[in-house]
């Protein structure tokens, strides 16, 4: 186990790694949010018996610096943060994992820089925020009429901090984000490390009301430019609908999709053993291609 701080544009980010740096090709993990801490990804440490697994808290959340400059919370700066961190950790060969917003960040990084990568793993990440919002609104429409009325009334008045509105969000999370009971400790720690200002500025007040700076982000037509071998994973009950992942895969030149039938957004926690087996098989296949 190793950890440290790295200077990036805007401040210092905290990172840690598990596993032997001389074993296998490293895996770098990008967490969701934006503004969420990395801890909910802790199940991926199961992969560290075959390779180094590296986590970090993006600037502004978790154990990283929390600057007050709101101009830092842009997709472009988070991409540059990733470039800086990869260079500082000397990750020449690399598998890149992104969960939710982290997968969006990974795809934008590839489009902007075309970096050398062994493979890309996208866990429940959209290629289109407008489509994501339509899909989560569809899921909201399947909840009780009372819950839908609460959301509509509170959004009409911008009462996003009201406990009634937050209660509907929690119901949504328990259906489509994490279906485990109780929630894993890593997820609880991620909520503890959340920076709501980043989430609000970039996304908005909820998973189904996106009014932040990336509300128009859509790389659907650019997916053919991502030529890295890509594994897309999701849960049958996911807020990132399996149909969205299937459509992404149809546009990516070298990709496949794996849907976990009992899982949701955190399917790598909900179906932990099966997920790790899937990723180890994927790494073995990809590394066999390159002869490593």
C-alpha positions in Angstrom: 0.0 0.0 0.0 1.3 3.4 -0.9 -0.2 6.9 -0.9 0.8 10.6 -1.4 -0.1 14.0 -2.7 0.5 15.3 -6.3 0.4 18.9 -7.4 -2.1 19.4 -10.2 -3.7 22.5 -11.7 -5.5 24.2 -8.8 -4.1 22.3 -5.8 -3.0 18.9 -4.6 -4.7 15.6 -5.1 -4.4 12.6 -2.8 -3.8 9.2 -4.3 -3.2 5.7 -3.0 -2.4 2.3 -4.5 -2.6 -1.3 -3.6 -0.6 -4.2 -5.1 2.9 -4.8 -6.4 4.0 -2.2 -8.9 6.1 -4.9 -10.6 3.1 -7.2 -11.1 1.0 -6.9 -14.3 -0.2 -3.7 -16.0 -1.5 -1.1 -13.6 -5.2 -0.1 -13.3 -6.0 3.6 -12.6 -9.5 4.1 -11.3 -11.5 7.3 -11.9 -14.4 7.9 -9.5 -17.8 9.4 -10.1 -19.6 12.5 -9.0 -18.4 15.0 -9.9 -17.3 16.0 -6.4 -17.7 12.5 -4.9 -14.8 10.7 -3.1 -13.2 7.5 -4.5 -14.0 5.2 -1.5 -17.0 3.5 -3.1 -14.6 1.9 -5.5 -12.8 0.0 -2.8 -14.0 -3.4 -4.0 -11.6 -2.9 -7.0 -8.8 -3.6 -4.5 -9.7 -7.3 -5.0 -7.8 -7.0 -8.3 -4.5 -6.0 -6.6 -3.3 -9.6 -6.3 -2.4 -9.5 -10.0 -1.6 -5.8 -10.6 -1.2 -2.4 -9.0 -4.6 -0.7 -8.5 -4.4 3.1 -8.1 -7.2 5.4 -6.8 -7.3 9.1 -6.3 -9.7 11.8 -5.0 -10.2 14.4 -7.7 -9.4 18.0 -6.6 -12.1 19.4 -4.3 -13.3 16.2 -2.6 -12.3 13.5 -0.3 -8.7 13.8 1.0 -7.6 16.2 -1.7 -7.3 19.9 -1.4 -10.6 21.9 -1.4 -9.9 25.2 -3.1 -12.7 27.8 -3.1 -12.1 28.9 -6.7 -15.2 27.7 -8.5 -13.6 28.3 -11.9 -11.6 25.1 -11.3 -14.7 22.9 -11.7 -14.6 22.3 -15.4 -14.3 19.1 -17.5 -11.2 20.6 -19.2 -9.3 21.1 -15.9 -10.2 17.6 -14.6 -8.8 16.2 -17.8 -5.5 18.1 -17.3 -5.5 16.9 -13.7 -5.6 13.3 -15.0 -2.8 14.1 -17.5 -0.6 15.5 -14.6 -1.3 12.6 -12.3 -0.5 10.0 -14.8 2.8 11.7 -15.6 3.7 12.1 -11.9 3.0 8.4 -11.2 5.0 7.4 -14.3 2.1 5.2 -15.6 3.5 4.5 -19.1 1.4 1.3 -19.5 -2.1 1.5 -18.1 -5.6 0.1 -18.0 -8.0 2.9 -17.3 -11.3 2.4 -15.3 -14.0 5.0 -15.0 -17.2 4.9 -13.0 -20.1 7.1 -14.0 -18.7 10.7 -14.3 -15.3 9.1 -14.1 -16.0 7.2 -17.3 -17.0 10.5 -19.0 -13.7 12.0 -17.8 -11.8 9.0 -19.2 -13.5 9.2 -22.6 -12.9 13.0 -22.9 -9.3 12.4 -21.9 -8.9 9.9 -24.8 -10.6 12.2 -27.3 -8.5 15.2 -26.3 -5.1 13.4 -26.0 -5.3 10.0 -27.7 -3.0 8.6 -25.0 -1.5 5.1 -25.1 -3.7 2.8 -23.1 -3.9 -1.0 -22.8 -7.7 -0.8 -22.4 -10.6 1.2 -21.1 -13.3 0.0 -18.7 -16.5 2.1 -18.6 -18.8 1.3 -15.6 -22.2 2.9 -16.1 -21.0 6.0 -17.8 -23.1 7.9 -20.4 -21.9 9.2 -23.7 -24.6 11.8 -23.7 -25.9 13.8 -20.7 -29.1 14.9 -22.5 -29.9 11.2 -23.0 -28.9 10.4 -19.4 -31.4 13.0 -18.2 -34.2 11.6 -20.4 -33.5 8.1 -19.2 -33.4 9.0 -15.5 -36.6 11.0 -16.0 -38.1 7.8 -17.4 -37.0 5.9 -14.3 -38.6 8.7 -12.2 -41.9 8.3 -14.0 -42.0 4.7 -12.8 -42.0 5.8 -9.2 -45.1 6.5 -7.2 -47.3 9.5 -8.3 -46.7 11.0 -4.9 -42.9 10.9 -5.4 -43.3 12.4 -8.8 -45.5 15.2 -7.4 -43.0 16.0 -4.7 -40.2 16.3 -7.3 -42.3 18.5 -9.5 -43.4 20.8 -6.7 -40.0 21.2 -5.2 -38.3 21.8 -8.6 -40.9 24.4 -9.5 -39.8 26.4 -6.4 -36.1 25.3 -6.5 -36.5 23.7 -3.0 -33.7 21.2 -3.7 -32.4 21.1 -0.1 -35.8 20.2 1.3 -35.9 16.8 3.1 -38.9 15.8 1.2 -37.1 16.2 -2.1 -34.0 14.5 -0.7 -36.1 11.6 0.5 -37.3 10.9 -3.1 -33.7 11.1 -4.2 -32.8 8.5 -1.6 -35.6 6.2 -2.9 -34.2 6.6 -6.4 -30.7 5.8 -5.2 -31.8 2.7 -3.5 -33.4 1.4 -6.7 -30.9 2.5 -9.3 -27.6 3.5 -7.6 -27.0 0.9 -4.9 -29.5 -1.8 -4.0 -27.4 -3.3 -1.1 -28.9 -3.1 2.4 -27.0 -1.8 4.3 -24.9 0.2 1.9 -21.2 -0.7 1.8 -18.9 1.3 4.1 -17.0 2.7 1.1 -20.2 4.3 -0.3 -20.9 5.8 3.1 -17.4 7.3 3.2 -17.8 8.7 -0.3 -20.9 10.6 0.7 -18.9 11.8 3.7 -16.2 13.1 1.3 -18.7 14.7 -1.1 -18.2 18.3 -2.2 -21.8 19.3 -3.1 -20.7 22.6 -4.6 -18.8 20.8 -7.4 -21.8 18.4 -8.0 -24.2 21.3 -8.1 -22.1 23.5 -10.4 -21.3 20.8 -12.9 -24.4 18.5 -12.7 -27.2 20.1 -10.8 -29.5 19.2 -7.8 -30.1 15.5 -8.6 -29.6 12.6 -11.0 -32.7 13.5 -12.9 -32.4 17.3 -13.0 -29.2 18.4 -14.8 -28.7 22.1 -15.2 -25.0 22.3 -14.5 -22.1 23.1 -16.8 -21.9 19.7 -18.5 -25.7 19.5 -19.2 -25.1 19.6 -23.0 -22.1 17.3 -23.0 -22.6 14.7 -25.8 -19.8 12.7 -27.5 -22.0 10.1 -29.1 -20.9 10.9 -32.6 -17.2 11.0 -31.6 -17.2 7.5 -30.1 -15.7 5.9 -33.2 -12.5 8.0 -32.4 -12.0 5.9 -29.3 -10.0 3.0 -30.7 -8.8 1.6 -27.3 -10.2 -1.8 -26.5 -13.2 -1.0 -24.3 -15.3 -3.0 -21.9 -18.6 -1.4 -20.9 -20.3 -2.7 -17.8 -23.6 -1.9 -16.1 -26.4 -3.2 -14.0 -29.9 -4.3 -15.2 -31.4 -1.8 -12.7 -28.9 0.9 -13.4 -29.7 4.6 -13.9 -27.4 4.4 -16.9 -29.7 2.2 -18.9 -28.3 -1.0 -20.6 -29.7 0.3 -23.9 -27.4 3.3 -23.6 -24.4 1.2 -23.1 -25.3 -1.1 -26.0 -25.7 1.9 -28.3 -22.2 3.2 -27.2 -20.7 -0.2 -27.9 -22.2 -0.3 -31.4 -20.2 2.9 -32.1 -16.9 2.0 -30.4 -14.6 0.1 -32.9 -13.3 -2.5 -30.3 -15.8 -3.0 -27.5 -18.2 -5.3 -25.7 -20.9 -4.9 -23.0 -21.4 -6.9 -19.9 -24.7 -6.4 -17.9 -25.0 -7.7 -14.4 -28.5 -8.8 -13.9 -28.8 -8.2 -10.1 -26.9 -4.9 -10.1 -27.5 -1.2 -10.5 -25.0 1.7 -10.7 -22.7 0.1 -8.2 -22.8 -3.4 -9.8 -19.1 -3.8 -9.0 -20.1 -3.8 -5.4 -23.4 -5.6 -5.7 -22.0 -8.5 -7.8 -18.5 -8.2 -6.5 -17.0 -11.7 -7.2 -18.6 -11.9 -10.7 -17.3 -8.4 -11.5 -13.8 -9.1 -10.5 -13.8 -12.4 -12.5 -15.0 -10.4 -15.5 -12.3 -7.8 -15.2 -9.5 -10.4 -14.6 -10.6 -12.3 -17.7 -10.7 -9.0 -19.7 -7.2 -8.0 -18.6 -5.8 -11.5 -19.4 -7.3 -11.3 -22.9 -6.1 -7.8 -23.6 -2.6 -8.4 -22.3 -2.4 -11.6 -24.3 -3.0 -9.6 -27.4 0.0 -7.4 -26.7 2.1 -10.3 -25.6 2.6 -8.9 -22.0 
